[in-house]
Amino acid sequence: MKKLDKHIKNIIKNEQLIIIFFVIFYFVSSYALVYTSVTPPKFDLKAGDVATQDIKAPKDVVDVVATQKKIEEAVNAVNPKYDYNENIAKESYLKLVDFFNKLRDVRKSSETEEKKLQDFKAVSPIGLEDNDVALLLKIDDNTLINMESVVLSTEKAIMARQITEDALPTVLNDAKSVVESSDISEEVKPVAVKILSSVIVPNMIYNAYETNLAKKEAEERVQPVMYKKGQNIVVSGEVVTQQQIEVLKSLGLLKGSSKIDYGMIIGLFLILGLSLFLSVYYIIKLDKKITTKKMYIELLCLTGIFYLLLAVAFKEIEPLLIPAATLPMLISVLIDPYIAIMIDIIYSLLVGLMVGFNQEFIFMSLLGGLIGAVKLSHSKQRLDFVKAGLYVSGVNLVSIVGIGLLNSNDIISVLKSSLWGIVSGTFSIILVIGTLPFWEAAFDILTPLKLLELSNPNNPLLKKLMMDAPGTYHHSIVVANLAEAASDAIGANSLLVRVGAYYHDIGKIKRPYFFKENQLSGENLHDKISPDLSTLVIISHVKDGVELAKKYKLPQQVIDLIKEHHGTSLVKYFYTKALQNEEESCEEESFRYPGPKPSTKESAILMLADSVEAAVRSIPEPTEENIKNMIDKIVADRLNDGQLEDSDLTLKDIKTIKNSFLTALTGMFHKRIEYPDIEPNQNKEVLE
């Protein structure tokens, strides 16, 4: 027992590992497919080459060279900042006053001219050439006073200005002009200009801190030169500049470039990871049972990769040609329409990313996939698939036209684009119908198309049943009609129940004449054998049916219906017969079917329909009341025997099923009018 438990645990662990493997395989594969689609191609270019095609920016990028040039221009345009120093003007004026005071003192002395010259040069705050000093020492007092007045007034006026280093030459020229236009003696004007030039100095002190701060602010105000996503970096036919090469390098668009776009790698990882997480979370919340079905997880992974491969193949031709509704329609048929809707949303955005967020594609994919999933949610025949394809094509066309008219006034161009939507819808349904048998076979999934194939009377197994056990075949057809009507009434899978009813008694092919419906003569083979042997023969038709179903490769769901259609019910006729035989001791368990009991609504409906049809057929007078009583009796018997306890049928469902049986059987066994005999020579029309 411990070894068995360990073996079961190992199987469970292995299944979990398989699921993890498929999820990882899906993530890596889808990441590679999406990444290769969103990664732009690389170009072999250098400065001076002539571009052979337009190169667009795959995302917003800063032109570093142009931006730096713009920054330099802004910084250079900033004027230096200065602080005004009023003490400089005062010092300049006092220097002049001191100069003239000392000049007068030296002029009053009785020394020789040579001695005066030397004495003045020694004390003068302003340095002048000897000939200029000699001139000042020999001019008369009025000329000196007049010159002093002009120099002092000019200095005061000039130094009242804000003088920078750059403005100094201009200021000195202004001072010279004032002196030359004054009324002082012509011979002293050059000396006066020299005196002013020595005391007029910049009074604006350069402020390095404020200047640097202003330059920094100017730099911050500069807007980067950007290439927006989709904007041409290089135009076909133009000569490529070094500046454009630098931009292409920064984007990693040049061959041989080792630049890795970590932003794209991480961003795509986050998007795909979030998509996978939300998908799993949605599926768990929607239906926890699906998480235990390994094949569904495998199917979701493989169909997702299949669709991404289609997207990669078609997007290079035309994004709107991608058969966007293929995946949601496949999932709707193979698994569940609600999961298909979630898948439609996720993959519309993912493939939208691959085609540059093409608005027309995203809306076409979302809305077309939605209508496709809904229309195929209850498909029962091939015509439903064709209708779904037409609906998808129509929705695609309207979506593309709607978005096209929002973005463009060129109606002709919009209508041309809309034709791709029709082609996409057509491709989608062709791919669904064409690949469906592969998915059915690979994952043993029973789809409406597969059920329709199985319901074909030309199916080899059904033909064998019809030829070898015609009574059983007729019984199966009637049971199928009853079960289908009841399934429709409670919302069960009526197509599955019908097909299950066709095959539920195929085990009788092995020994057809041991079953009443195939005994054309009055002879009953069971009269010649014991009740327990008869029971063994009757019960074995279930096991024989399962073996035949496996041999003919019927789907597991149909095999389950064959296996469960009698549950563990008692073969009452032969059990009662055995009890009446006092010579034999019998146990009830020996006269019961091996089971299991019906585990689904469809299996329970088939059990009831099979039992009710056989019982009603045995009623001598099948009036509506007698039929109703028999239905109530059979259903109550199955309920009391616990045969329906695992089937999820509610009391309301059972009531609806009984009413459905009554309506159908009353129609089958209605009274017919008796036609009078017609005399041989009587020429009258008789309406039947």
TAFENBEL-V144012 format. One line per field, one symbol per residue. ss: DSSP state (~ for helix, > for strand, _ for the rest). phi: phi as a letter, one per 20 degrees, with the letter a starting at -180 (. if undefined). psi: psi as a letter, one per 20 degrees, with the letter a starting at -180 (. if undefined). A space follows every 10 residues. Layout:
ss: ???
phi: ???
psi: ???
//
This chain:
ss: _~~~~~~~~~ ~~~~~~~~~~ ~~~~~~~~~~ ~~~~~~~~__ __>______> ____>>____ >>_~~~~~~~ ~~~~~~____ _>>>_~~~~~ ~~~~~~~~~~ ~~~~~~~~__ __~~~~~~~~ ~~~______~ ~~~~~~~~__ ~~~~~~~~~~ ~~~~~~~~~_ _______~~~ ~~~~~~~~~~ _____~~~~~ ~~~~~~~~~_ ___>>>_~~~ ~~~~~~~~~~ ~____>>___ _>>>____>_ _~~~~~~~~~ ___>______ _~~~~~~~~~ ~~~~~~~~~~ ~~~~~~_~~~ ~~_~~~~~~~ ~~~~~~~~~~ ~~~~~___~~ ~____~~~~~ ~~~~__~~~~ ~~~~~~~~~~ ~~~~____~~ ~~~~~~~~~~ ~~~~~_____ _~~~~~~~~~ ~~~~~~~~~~ ~~~~~~~___ ~~~~~~~~~~ ~~~~~~~~~~ ~~~~~~~~~~ ~~~____~~~ ~~~~_____~ ~~~~~~~~_~ ~~~~~~~~~~ ~~~~~~~~~~ ___~~~~~~~ ~~~__~~~~_ _~~~_~~~__ ____~~~~__ ~~~~~~~~~~ ~~~~~~~~~~ ~____~~~~~ ~~~~_____> _~~~~~~~~~ _______~~~ ~>________ ~~~~~~~~~~ ~~~~~~~___ ___~~~~~~~ ~~~~~~~~~~ __________ ~~~~~~~~~~ ~~~~~~~~__ __________ ________
phi: .fffffffff ffffffffff gfffgfffff fffffffeff fdcecbgnfe febfdeffbf beefffffff ffffffffff ecdfdfffff ffffffgfgf fffffffffe ffgfffgfff ffdffdecfg fffgfffdff ffffffffff ffffffffff feddgfeggf ffffffffff eeeffffegf fffffffede cgddefdfff ffffffffff ffegfddfgn ffecdgneff efffffffff emedfnfefd efffffffff ffffffffff ffffffbfff feegffffff fffffgffff fffeffeagf egffegffff fffecaffff fffgffffff fgffdmlfgf ffffffffff fffffefcfc bfffffffff fffffggfff ffffffdbee ffffffffff ffffffggff ffffeggfff ffdldedgff ffffeffegg ffffffeecf ffffgfffff fffffffffd neeffffffg fgdfdfffff cfeedgfdef effdfffecf gfffffffff ffffffffff felfffffff fffdfdldfe efgfffffff effddcdggf ddffnffgdc ffffffgfff fffffffeff cfffffffff fgffffffff emfdfdemfe ffffffffff ffffffffdf fdfeeffdfg eeecedee
psi: ghhgghgghh ggghghhggg ghgggggggh ggggghhipq qqqnqrpiqp pirpoqpirp qpngghghgh ggggghipqq pqppohhggg hgghhggggh ghghghhirj rrhggggggg hhipipprqg hgghghhiqr hggggggggg gghgggggii roprghighg ghhggghggh irjrqhhigh hhghghhiio rpjoppnhgh ghghhgghgh ippqoqoqpi qpgpppiqpp rhghghghgh ikjpqipjpp nhggggghgg ghggggghgg gggghgohhh iinhhggggg gghggghhgg ggghhhgohi ipmhigghgg hgghfphhhh gghggghhgg hhhhkklogg gghggggghg hggghjhkpi rhhhgggghg gggghgghgg gghghhiqin hghghghhhh hggghggghg hghhighghg ghjlporhgg hhghiphiph hhhgghghmh ghggghgghg gghgghghhj krnhgggggh hhihkiiihg mhijpgijnh ripohiiirq hhhggggghi hgghgggggh gjlqqhhhgh gghiiickrp ngghgghhhh oiiqpqqhhi jqqiarqpir gghggggggg ggghghhipg nmrgghgghg ggggghghgh ijhjhjijpr hggggggghg gggghhhhkq qqqppqqpqh jonqppp.
//
